[in-house]
Amino acid sequence: MAEPTLTLTLNNIRDEVAHSLYGNTAYDDLAAAEKTIVDRRIRDGLARFYGAREWGFLKVWTTLTTEASTA
């Protein structure tokens, strides 16, 4: 089965942000200070996404209590 095309890893996102900021460069090829900037931009983007509205997947809808050793 083929992997979904919308799958992104943190490394993919880092490479895309590095490319956007520094041209045709992979994250792993950046200097430490540049990596810090890329990581800050990613964190800023996540904060903007999560803060944009009340996302249903971030809410606790119910709690589930379980009991050990029962079937």
Helices and strands as residue ranges (DSSP letters): H 10-22, G 27-29, H 32-51, G 56-58
